[in-house]
Amino acid sequence: MSKAKSNATSKRQSPITPTVDFNAEGVQHGFLNLPISVDDSAWGAVMVPVTVVKNGEGPTALLTAGNHGDEYEGITALLKLAATLQAEDVTGRVIIVPCFNTPAVTAGKRTSGLDGGNLNRCFPGDPDGSATEQIADYFTREMVPMADVVLDLHSGGRTLDILPYAASHVLDNKEQQAAALASAKAFGAPYAMIMFELDATHLFDTVCEDQGKVFVTTELGGGGTSSPYTVDIAERGVRNFLTHHGLIEGEVEPPQSPQVYLDMPDASCYVQSEHSGLLELLVSLGDEVRKGQPIARIYDVTRTGSAPVDYHAGRDGVLMARRAPALAHIGDTLAVIADVVEALDA
């Protein structure tokens, strides 16, 4: 694409139109309407649900879930919040998007059931691109600029199970980094993380942080389902986030047990499979491991009598994520090990 065409594309108005007035007082439930034309709906639309709760002057929080459609803890928490949050509860504005990538949520998949797009690999987006790229573009240019603080709720989806944590990132702006880390701690999950992303170029996280927003992400379980435990963490965390930033009154509710701080500094945290077969995890989530310790085995399911292949920890730490399905394929992440950090500068 030529530079001239690229510049023209970046300035084109988004095809998405909201059915809510983001500046109106009170509670509104509506949609972000993206026109589409597909085999089963010639003049159709992707309807992304959105709730806006506004009461006077104050900060704006953008709360999103369903960036990946099979991560249910955050979706559940935000659907419940959208149905119950009242204007009198709020000082400022709360924008709630429970099903960020709606075609992925309705398909029960990580990626869009409409175009196969992975929303969290499509930013900053393209108003002339696929439906997923158009959603990314609208949030980059319209939604994120409205916000002061952003919370994007994730979990492991169908293929991963992850210790419940809230995370911030390593940023060039240390004041912004400190504010994000304080927000991640205030979320109140059992674990808090400061992360260095190996490839953050096309993440929603990066778009928000590049615009100077205080941004927090989470991983809250997984396995393609949710539990009372993980949904409670999500609900309590969202309210803690809003309380921490002065949008609702009350006290930040601490986790039920002392919070543990983790760090993922480099690629040695990841244990990836070089074989396909049946996965046996030798340690459980939250267990301490030592560098060189066997933590997983892959068994060949095409024959009997062959020895399994052992996979070893590349560093000391705790098992913070694992593959959920027992059937593994070459290239799959089997396990993730994080450092335990004794103290983090707030």
N, C-alpha and C positions, 0 to 999 in steps of 0.2 A: 504494500500500500504506500502510495506517495505521501510525503509530508503534508502536502496541501490537502489531500483527501482525508488524512488522519485528523488534521486540525478542524476540517469542516464537520467530520463525524462527531468530534468531541463537543461541538457547539450545538448540534441538532437537539431540538426539544425532545424530551422523552415521550414515547407514546402512552405511557402510563398516566392515568388521571385518578386522583383520589375522590371518593364519595363523601369524605369528611372535610371539615374546615379545621385545619390544625390550629387556628388562632381563636376559635370560638370557645367560650366558657362552658363548663359543664362536662357531661359524659356523652361521647358519640361512639357508635359502633358502625363500621362501614367496611369499605374495601379499597384496595389499590387495584384498579381495573386496567388490565393489559389486553388489548385486542389480539386475537389469534384467528387463524383460519386453518382448520385441520379436517381430516376426513369425516369425523363424526360431528363437526360443528363448524359450518362454513363461515358464519359470522359470530364467532364465539369470543370468549374472554377468559383469561386466567384471573381469578378473583382472590387476591391475597387479603385475608381478614386483618383489620386494624381497629384498635380502640384508642381513642384519645381522651384523656381525663385532664382537664385544665381548671385551675382555680387561682386567679390573680397572678401576681408577679413571682418569679422564682426560677430555679434552674429547670432544664428539660432533660429528662432521662428517656433514652430509647432502649427498650427491652425487647430482645429478639430470641426466638427459639425456632426449631425446625429448619435451620440452615441446612442440616441433613435430615431427611424425612423419617429416618428410623431411630431417632434419638428422642425418647418419649418423656423423660423426666421434666425437661424444660418446657416442652409443649404443654404437658398437663398443668404445670404450675402457672404458666401464663394464661391458659384458657380459664383457669379458676380465678386468677387475679382480674382478668378482663370482665368477668361476670359479677364481681363483687366490689371492686374499687369505686368509691364515690368521690365526687368533686370535693366535698367538705373534708375528705381525708387527706387532701393533697395541697401542698403549697408550691405552685409552679405548674409543670406539665409533665405527664407521663404518657408516652406513646408505646403501645403494646402490640407486638407483631408475633403471635404465637406460632404461626406456620409460614415462616420466612420463605422457604421454597415450597409453596403450596403443592405444585405437581409432584414433588417428591414425597410429601407428607401423605397425600391421598393415595399414592401408589405403595406406601409403606417401604420405601427404598431410600438409600443414601442419596441417590441421584434422581434427577427429574424423570418422572414417568412420561413427560411430554417430549423432551429432546435429549435426555441422557446427561444433561449438564450437572456438574458438581458445583453448586453455587459458591462454595468457599474456595474454589480454584478459578473463579471467573471475574474477580474484581481487578480493576475498577469498572469493568463492564463495557457494553457497547450498545447504544440505542438502535443500531442497525443490525445487531447480531441475533443470536437465538433468544428464545423467551428467557432462558436463565441469564444470559448476558444482559438483557434489557432490564430485568429485575435488579441485577447488580449495579447497573448504571444509574437507575433511579435512586437507589439507596446512597450511592456515592455522591450524587450531585444534588439530591433533594432532601433526603431524610437525615443523613449524618450531619450536614451543616446546621440543622435545627437543634441538634443535641449538644448538651454540655458533657454528659456522661453516657456511656454505652455499656450494656451488659448483654453478651451473646452466650446463651446457654447451650452447651453441648454435652453429650455422653458418648459411650463407645459404640452405640448402634448395634446392629446384628452381629458384627464380627469381632468386637472387642468388649472386654469388661475392665473397668478402670476404677481405681480408688477415687472416691469423691473429693474433688479439689476445685478451688478457684485459682486463677492464674493471671499474672501480669507478665510483661516482657521486658527484656533489656532494651532500653531506648537511649538515643543520643541526648535527649532532653532529660536530665536527671530529676528535675522538679516534677515533670510529668510522670516519670517512672515511679517516683516515690508516692505520688498521689494514687497511681494505679495499684501499686503494691498495698497501700493502706486500704484501698477499696476491696482488694482481693481478700485481705485478712478479715475485714469487716463482714464479708459475705458469710463467714462463719462455718464453712465446710470443715470436715475433720482434717483435711490437708489443705495447705496453701503452697503455691508454686510460683517461682520466678523462672521464666523460660527464655532460652535463646532459640528462636526458630531457625532451622537449617535452610528452609526455603519459604519465606513469607511473602513473596512478591505479589501473589494474587489472592491473598487472604482478606476477608472483611476486617480482621484485626488491623492490618497494615493501613487500609484506607482510613479507618477511624483514628489511628495513632498519627498518621501523616497530617491529618487535619487538626491535630492538637487536642483531641478528645481524651478524657480519662476513660480507658477501655479495660474491661475485665471479661475473660472467658472462663468457661468451666468444663470439667468432665465429671459426670455425676453418676457413673455406673455403666450400664450397657446391657449387652446380650439381647438387644431387640425387644426389651420389655422395661417395666419399671416395678418398683416395690413401694410399700408404705414408707420404708426407711429413706429411699432415694428421693421420692417425691417430697417428703417432709424437709429434707435438706434443701431442695430446690425452692420450695415455698418460703421457708425461713430465710434462705439466702437472699431471695429477691427483696423481701421486706427489709432485711438488714441493709442491703445496698441502698434502697430508697431512704431509709432512716439515716444512714451514714451521710448522705448527700443533702439532707434537710428537706426532702420532698414529702415525707410523712413524719408525724410526731412519734415519740417513743424512745426506747433504749435499744441499742444493738444487742441482740440476744447471742451470747457466746455459744460455741459448740459444747456438747455435753461432756466431752473429754478434752484435755489439752490439745490444742492445734499443733500439728506437725508440719514443719516447713521443708519442702523438697526443692531440688534443682535438677534440671536436665541440661547439662552443659555442652554435650557433643554427641556425635553419632554412635559412640560406644554404648550409649544407653539402650540402643535398639538391638534385639536379637532377631535376625531375619532368617527364614528357612531357605536352604539350598536343596531341599528335597520335597517331594509330595508324599503324603501318607497320613497315617493316624497319629494325632498329637497326644502325648501324655505330658502334662505339666507335673514337675517334681516338687514344686513349691507353690504356696498359695499367695493370693494377693495380700500385700502388707508384710510378708515374711522378709527377714533380713537375708541377704545373700552375700557371698564373697566372690571376688574375681577368680575365675577358673572353675567355680562350682558348677556341676551339671544341674541345669534347671528345667530342661525339656528333652523329650525323645520323640523321634519320628519313626514309626513302624511302616514297613512296606506292606501294603494291603493286597498286592498282586501275587504274593507267593508266601509260603510258610518256610520256617527254618532259617531265615536271615536275621542277623542281629540288628537292633534298632540303631539309629544314628543319634548320638548325644549332642546337645547344644549347651554351651557353657556361658556363664555370666562374664561379660567383658569388663566389669567393674564391681566394686563393693557398693552396696546400697540396699534398697527395698524394691520388691517387685510391685510396681505401681500400675502395670497394665498387662493384660494377657489376651491372646486370641481366644474368642469364645467358642466358635465351632471346633469340634474335635478333628474334623477333616481339614488338613492343611495342604497348601500348594506352594510350589517353589516361588519365592519372593514375598510370601506372607510374613508379616511381623508376628512372631510367636510370643514375645515378651518385651517389656520395657522396664529398665531399672533406673531408678532415680537416686541421687545422693540425698542423704538426710543432712540438712543444714541446721547447725545448732543455734545460730542467730543470724537474722537478716536486719540490715538497716532499714528502718521504716522511712 
